[in-house]
Amino acid sequence: MINEKIKQLLKRPMLVIMIFFLPLIGTVISSSFLAKVQSDSKIPVALVDQDHSKMSKQVMDRLQKTTEIQFLSLNEEQARKQLAKNKIDSIFIFPNGFQQEVEAGNYQGVIDLLTLPSSVATEAVREVVASEVTRLTTNVKAANEVRFLYKVYNIHAGPDLWKEAYHYTDNQWKPKPLMTIDYEGQGTKKHTKQESVQITGYVPLWGFFTLLLCCITSDWMIKERRHLFKRMKTMQKGLYGYVRSVSAAYAVLYVLQALISFALFKWLYGMESYGVLLYMCIYVIVCVAFSTWLASESQRVGSYYMISVVMVTALSIIGGSFFPVGELSATIERISQWLPQHLLLYQHALPPTFIWKEIAVSIACICLCAFKIVWNVRSIK
């Protein structure tokens, strides 16, 4: 009966478009919009490279990787025009001879700064730039010291001694992970993974649109209650068998949608772990169970839609689908860890044994919703 119901649902073009495409379209558009808003909210600062040396390019490349500040590579004329129009906050110029000054150990006044009285973040940006220059001069001093000691003690040195010492010192600036995780996988082979649990933009947003759409497509329970349900009670499999079959058919379609979404996200955003796919599949089953239960509690379609939108939005906000809830309150953050949306907050998914709580909560939600659906269906007269 489930196969027959799936075939019937697939014959409805609008339903197929809603299930398979609307969450994807909404996720891509929303994530692009949020990324643009985040980019526009960064402080724009111009970088002008007049030295065109290896070290000036190295500093600029590192600065442009900064997430809090938007560093723009411009020539001096463009930068001055942008500054005059208040389109950028300040200008940092790497003048000719920048690398020579750094190699000589000088770090004071090696970069020129142009700013306006209205600039709001000059001091903060100055610290960021100064830290990169300090990193360069420290590397150079260390490499020079190593070369000097080799000469003092008559130690034979290769032609690349200075470069090797420079790169060794530079690597010491790179932070090491605060914690690593050793876990057993596939026999006795040990794998070491850096703990990297981060909020991403597209998967949590996908979770919001998927849950919202599940609620919209679960209106069949309200629409069929008045006429079809009474006839189903007289059939051999009964009303509960019918509700179970329809819910399972929708769950299968949404799992297929999760597979397609994961493939698209992997292509667009380069997701690395297939554990994310597992969590997405668990999440859609929770969504189908939750939406079916909510529909079984409702009597009117209009009020059901309104309640669904409010509940889905509230759960998604508390669950962290739109932004890190820790920025709002530590209490809300603790609550979010007990919601199914927390499954979707892993960028590089850890093994299931490390998120047993989220999986257990999801299974509990499915069981509770299924129990309440059975109770509500049996009470239909």
N, C-alpha and C positions, 0 to 999 in steps of 0.2 A: 504493500500500500504506500510505503514511503517513496518507492521509485515512481509510482503512478502520480503521486502528488508533486514530485519534483518535475516530472514532464509537464504537468498542468501549469506549474508556476513558470517554467521556461517558455511556455507559449504566450505569456503576457509580456510584450516588448517593453512597456513602460516600467514594469516591475524589475525586469532584468537590468534595464539601464540604471534604475535607482540603486539596486543592490550592488552591482559590479562597478559602476562608474562614478556615481555621486560622491561617495566617500573619498575616492582618489582625487577627483577634481577639486573638491573642497579642501582636501589636505594640501595639495600642491599650491593652490592659490593662496590659502591662508598662511602656509609656511613662507612663501615668497613675500607676502605682504609684511609678515612679522620680521623677516630678515631685513627688508628694506627699512622698516621703522627703526630696527636696532642699529642699522648702519647709519641712518640719518641722525640718530641721537648721539653718535660719537662726536667728539671734538675734532674738527678738521685742522690739521697742521701741515704746512708745506715744508718739504725738504728740497734744498737746492744743492746739487753736487757740482761744484766748479773744479774740484780736484780730479775727479774721474780716476781715482786710484783704487787699488784692491781693498784697502782698509775703509775708505769712504763708502764704497759699494757694500762692504760687509756690514757696516753700521746701519746703512739705510735698509738693507734687506731684513735685518733683525728688528728694526723699529717698525717696519710695515707689517710684521707679524703680531704686533701688539693688538690685543682685542679691545682695549678700553679707549684707544685713541686712533683716529683715522689719519694716518700719515700719507700725504700725497707727494709724489715725485714730480716737481715742476721746474721749469727754468726760472731765472730771477725775474724776468719781465712778467711772466704769467703770475708768479707768486705775488709780486707787488700789486698788480691789478686786483687779484683776488682779495688781498689784505685791505686795499683801499675801499673795496665794496663790502667789507665785513663778512666775506664768504669763508674766510679762514681765520683762525685765532692768532696765529703767529707764523714766522718763517725762521727756519734754521738753515744757515748757509755753511756748507763745507768749502772753505776757500782754497785757492791754490796753495800747495805746500802742506796740506793737512796731514798726509801720511808722513812727511819728513818731520813735522813737529811731534807726532806721536812716537815715531821711532827714536827721536831724541829724548823721549821721556817727558815731554811737555804736555800738559793737559789743561792748563789755564788759558782761556781765550783762544782756543784752537777752532771754535765754532762761533760764527756771528749770529746774533739774534736780532730779528726785526719784529716789533710788536706795536700794538696800539694801546692807549689808556683803557679802552673798553675790553681788552682781552681778559678772559676769566680764568684761564687755566695755564698761564705761562709758567708759573713756578712749578706746577706739577709736571708739565711736559719737560721743563728744564731738567728736573731730577731724572726723568726717564732717559733723556739724551745723555746726561752726564754719566749715568751708570754705564752706558755702553762705551763711552770714551774711556772711562776708568778701567773697564774690562780690557780694552785694547792696550792701554799704557801698561797695565799690570802684566799682561802677557809678554809685551816687548821687554820690560825690565827683567822678567824672569828668564827669558831666552838669552838676553845679553849677559846676565849673571852666570848662567850655565856655560856659555861660550868662554867667559872670562876665567872661570874656575878650571875648565879644561886646559886652557893655556897656562895657568899658574902651575898646575900639577903635571904638565907635559903628558896629558892623556890624549891618545890618538882619537881624533873625532872625524866622523864622516862629513861629506859635503852638505848633508841635510841636517846637521846637528841643530842649528838655530831653528829651522822649521819644525823639527820634531819637538823641541822644547816648547816652542810657541803653541803648537797644537795640544800638547799635553796639558799645559797650563790653562788653555782655553776650555778644555773638556772638564776641568775642575769646577767651572762655573755652572755646569749643567746639573740641575737638581736630580737627586735620585728618588725613586718611589718610596713613600713613607711606609708602605706595607706591601708584601707580596703574598700570594696564596699558593700553597702546594696542595694538589689534590690528585687522587688516584683516578686514572681513566684508562680503560682498555687493558685490563690485567694489572701488572705491577708497575707499569711505566709511569713515572711522575712527570707532571706538567707544572710549570711555574708560570703564573699569570699575574700581571700587575692588576691590582684592584682598580677598575675604572668604571664606576657607576655614575653616569651623567645623564642629565635630562636632555633629550633631543627635541627638536621642533616638530618633526613630521609624524613619528609614530604616536606620541600622545595625542596630537591633533586628529590623526586617523581614528584613534579610539573614541574621541568625542563624536565625530561624524558617524561612525559605525553604530554607536549606542543610540544616537538620535534617530538614525534610519531604522534600526531594529524596532524602536518604539512606534515609528510611523507604520511600518509594515505589519505590526502585530495588531492593527485595528480590525483584522479579520475576525478576531474572537468576539468583538462587540457587535460587528455587523451581522455575523451569522448566528448570534445567540438567540434572536427572536424567532427565527424560522427554521434554520437548519438543525440546530441543536436538539430541538424537540423530536425531530424525525430520527436523528442519530441514536437516540435512546432505545429505539425499537429494533435497531440493527444488531447483527451478531457480535461485532467487535465493540459496540457500544460507543458512547460519547467520549469517554476517556481515551479509548483507542484512537478515535479520530483526532482529538486534540494532540495526542502524543505524536501521531504520524505527521500532522501538519507542522508542529514545532520542530520535529526532527528534520523535515524537508527544508525548512528555512535555515536550520543550523548547518546543514550540508552546504547550502548555497553560500552562506556567510563564511564558512571555512574555505570554500573555493575562492571567495573574494579576498580572504586573508592571504591565500597563496599568491594570487595575482598581485595584490598590493605589495607583498614582500618582494616579489620579483622586480616590480617597478621601482621600489625604494632602493633595492640593491643596485639597480642599473643607474638610477639618478644620483643617489647619495653614497653608494659604495658601502652598504652595511656588510660587516664582516662575519657575524656569527649567525648560524642557523638556529641558535637558541631563541633569538628574537621571534622567529616564525612559530616556535612552540608556544611562546607566551601570547602571541597574537591569536593563535587558534583557541587556546584556553579562554582568552578574553571574549572572543565572539560567542562562544557557547554560553558564557556568563551573561552576555548582552541579550541573547535570545531568551534565556530563562527569565531574566529580570523583566524584559519587556512583555513577555507572555503573562507573567504574574501580574504586572501592573494593569494590563488590559483585562485580566480576569476580575480585577477589583473594580473596574469602571463600568458604568451603565450607559454613558453617553459619549459619543465619539468626540464632540467638541471639547468637553471638559477633559477628556482623556488626553487630547493633543496638548492642551494648555498645561496640564499637570506634568506630562512627559517632558516638555521643553524645560520647565522649571527644575524638575528633578535632575534631568541629564546635565543641564548647565551647572547646577549646584554641585553635583557629584564630580564633574569634570574640573571645576575650579578647586574644590577641596582635594581632589586626587592629583592635582598638579599637571593637568593636561595643557594648560596655557602658559604657566609661569611657575617658577619655584615657590612653593607655598611657604617654605621656610622664611621667605622675606616678609610674610605677613605675621606669622605667629609660630612659635615652637609647638604650641598645643595643636594647631591645625596640621603641622607637619607630622606629628605623631599619629593623628587620626588618619592622615592620608596613607600611612603605611599599612592600614587595615582595609583599604579599598582595592578592588580589582584593578583600578587604573594604575596602581603602583607597579603592576607587571610590565607596563609599557615604558617605564622610565629608565630602562637599562640600555645604554648605547652599545656596549660590548657585553652581551648577555653572559652571566656567570652560569656555572652548572646548576641544574635544578636543586641540588642538595643545599645550595647556599641561599636559595630564596624559598625555602619550604613554607615559610609563613604565608607569602603571597599566594602560592599554589593551594595551600590548605584553606585559606580564606575564600578563594575562588570556588573550590569544590564545595565548601560549606554553603556558599551563596546559591550554587546550582541546586543542591539538595533541598535547601529551605524553600526556594522558589518552586521547585517541582512538587514538594509536599503541599504547599499552599495552593498551587494550581489545581491539584487533585481535589483538595478540600472544596475549593470554590466551584469546580465543575460538578462535583457530586451534589452540591447544594442547589444547583439550577433546577428549577421546576418547570 
